[in-house]
Amino acid sequence: MADKVSALLLFGATGDLARRMLLPSLYGLDADGLLPDDLTIIGTARSELDDDGYRDKAKQALDEHLAAGFYDPEIGERFLKRLAYVPLDIADEAGFQRLAEAVGDPARGLAIFLSTAPSLFKPTIDGLAAVGLACPTVRMALEKPLGSDLKSSREINDSVAAAFPEERTFRIDHYLGKETVQNLLALRFANSLFEPLWNSTHIDHVQISVAETVGIEGRGDYYDGAGALRDMVQNHMLQLLALVAMEPPTNFDATAVRDEKVKVLRSLRRPTSETIAAHIVTGQYGRGAIDGQTMPGYVEELGRDSSTETFIALKAYVDNWRWKGVPFYLRTGKRLPERQTEIFIQFNGVPYSIFAARGAATVPNKLVIGLQPEETIRLLVMAKTPGLDRHGIRLREVPLDLGLANAFADQRRRIAYERLLLDLIEGDPTLFVRRDEVEAQWEWIDAIRAGWSEAGVAPRPYAAGTWGPSAAIALTERDGVSWHE
Ligand code: BG6
């Protein structure tokens, strides 16, 4: 692992991500004594603020976004003292000079976090390089969106690579910072139980769902240009799929893990005009209700007409030896009835039931890995219902439950960014996305989008508070599969 850094430079320091996630995460790390003692956090953005002005804003952000009761004034004081602020207009060279002065000697280790529009990445990197802030002791973290297709993603990657080699580039996918996502690796590779069954001989299908109740949360301009496919599938869902499907890496290190993930991403079956029509359903929410509350439709929320998809369900295949013929059903959408993120694995049923003649039905085993709102790992197995069986045997599916919240009740649940910021500060890239992964993801997504434009695909309407268009249900039912809800 590389050396720790003594300065963290946050671009987009007054933005939504910094307020909701980055500052609370850094506070959490400080509270646990995990930040280097001498770490300075320098915020930069366009707003004209001084250090105290930024500290006030940061304090407000902590008040609003830290878990209730977690703020401690003593730690807060120490944390806020670490903060400094330099206003910056990207076009102004003198601004970068002031930034370099605030950072001090980059040889003491510097991590930079770009949470700005990707159109600003290149001028920002040029400005940093011009004042000597791209030297070998500097790491660069990039927040999504990293492009809107393969071409634009390559352009971004090229402009970053001109100043920062791959081993110092940390591309963020915040799903990789989630505890249960890392637990998926522990489940697969720290147990001998599952791996022998983890293949097409024993697994019937896999479902990956990210259901959200929120709408576009004031991010209409970005979201409308992206849609569910590029906002969620291109990054988070394909990363989850890669972790489910990858071969065992030889080590838990950045090269080995990412080598295995990229092989999966490259094995995704390319869509054809038939599968574009038969294996993918898109939708856009209209008015409806969630939990009894009326919700506006997407177009109403956005304030203009749009044909952007806010929902997508699709069937994918990983064409390799292990996964031959196993469908991976992916589904994500906004304004669905509940927030629920999970990976669901259905095993094959028993080859022959000895209980059938006694009137008992068996159903296949399932493994449910819940990411949100609860962190759970649940294995559904068949058990006998207690009784004397005078009228036949009764079997029931019961959960073997690893309620992580209970099993690890003494551990604080962390924000995904805590893990990622700490890894950035300490220089461990294992949970960051490598360039070849991002590009493999875009290749597949671009092929879908090309198919859509050729076929003139438009999203189907669904009411807010429902599980998307009915065609999404038909997509799996045709295969005799029901979405797990
Ligand atoms: C972001 C997307 O990357 O992930 C958002 O841009 C989405 O549209 C969010 O709401 C979901 O993240 P989480 O951690 O709340 O599941």
Boltz pocket constraint, residues with backbone or C-beta under 6 A from the ligand:
constraints:
  - pocket:
      binder: B
      contacts: [[A, 212], [A, 231], [A, 232], [A, 341], [A, 372]]
      max_distance: 6.0
